[in-house]
Amino acid sequence: MAHKHSMEDANAMHPLDTTVNGTPMSVLLSQAVKLKSAQEQPLRKQFDAFPIFLQNSIFPRQETIDARAAPFEERFETATKLKMLGNKFAKDGNHVDSLNQYEMSLSVFKWIENSNPNWKNEGIKDGFVKQFFFQPSNASQKSRVLELMINVYNNIAIVSMKVEQFGNAVAACNSALLLDERNVKALFLRSKARCTPKSCGKTEEELAMKDLMSARRIDPKNTTIAKELECIRAIRTKAKANDKERFEGMFDNGKWLEADNTGIIDVTGTCVGKAKVPPHKTPVSTSLCTGRWTKKKGISNVSKKTWFVRDCLMAIILLSVLFNLACFWTSEG
């Protein structure tokens, strides 16, 4: 009997496996979610522009809500404990929980709230989202909070890079530098977050160099910054050499020659035909558009394709003219 029930359970169709007009329910639900997100996107541009660690503060835990209402010392102690717990998770390699604790620590002093009670049905809209900041009552409170937040931002950058969330790492460094533009650690970490990804290009390398140069001006004796700076310079030098070799190789496969009525002339001006003419004053790319180019052993593939396309166009035009003339004569007759 039990075997019979197990067979029936195995054959039972999961709700998401059902179809509507031949389309699986899971596909319809996925399309509905995408449509809803697309409809809400124009209404939450500001929210979407916030970094992830600030966006997540819109879903607070009771611990952080209680800390915001507590006196400063208790509030600061809670934020510090959350940061230390994040450090422990990071040391153990638990990067997700580490980021969560860092975000909670930050949200004790900076967070966003959604005033729309029906947001779960209507979605998040900028008109209901508001930022909140802790307002210190004296210079000591301000200094302690800024130091804590900068440390947490830098820790978020470190952990984010370990999980290859480089955009989040850059955003965390940006937030730290908004609080202290001379923070050497944030400048160094931002340079790493910019030049570490495989998609790093010339622009990212230049921005990373700029960050490292700024950090070196602030802390000229920092050997770590100096080594990183030299490393990026070496990478850029090697990349330039590779680019030069690659582009020079494009023209080493064969010498382009121009055919004219005086003979075949090398682009350098050397005569390889019957007559000798002065060197060309126009670059190769320009000369390619002013004459038909050949190699010493015949017309190049590029030239063949160009003339083939031209001949085809001329044939089409000629056929069109003949067809129009035929239609005209037929109507006249």
PELINWO-V327036 format. One record per pair of residues at least 6 apart in sequence whose ideal C-beta (glycine too) atoms are under 7 Angstrom apart, sorted by the first residue. I is the first residue (numbers start at 1). J is the second residue. Records with the same first field share a line. If there is no record, write none. Layout:
I=J  J
This chain:
15=25
16=25  26
17=24
18=25
19=25
20=28
40=123
43=125  126
44=124  125  126
45=126
46=126  129
47=55  124  126  129
51=168  171  175
52=168
53=103  106  156  172
54=112
56=103
57=103  107  111  112
58=112  113  114
60=107  111
61=104
63=78
64=104  107  108
67=75  78  79  108
68=75  108
72=141
75=108
76=144
78=108
79=105  108  109  148
80=148
82=101  104  105
83=102  105  148  152
85=101
86=98  101  102  105  155
87=155
89=97  98  101
90=98  159
95=159  162  163
98=159
99=156  159
102=152  155  156
105=152
106=149  152
109=134  145  149
110=133  134
111=132
112=129  130  131
113=130  132
114=124  128  129
115=128  130
116=122  125  128
119=128
134=145
136=142  145
146=179  180
149=179
150=176  179  180  183
153=172  173  175  176
154=176  185  186  189
156=172
157=169  172  173  189  193
158=189
160=168  169  172
161=169  192  193  196
166=193  196  197
169=189  193
170=190  193  194
173=186  189  190  193
176=183  186
177=183  186
182=218
184=215  218  219  222
187=211  214  215
188=215  225
190=211
191=208  211  212  228
194=200  204  207  208
195=204  205  208  232
205=232  236
208=232
209=232
212=225  228  229  232
215=225
216=222  225  226  229
219=225
254=295
255=266  295  296
256=267  284  293  295
257=264  265  266  272  293  294  295  296
258=265  287  291  293
259=292  294
260=291
262=273  275  277
263=271  273  274  275
264=272  273
265=271  273  277
266=272
267=280  284  287
268=279
269=278  279  280
271=277
280=287
292=303
293=300  303
294=300  303
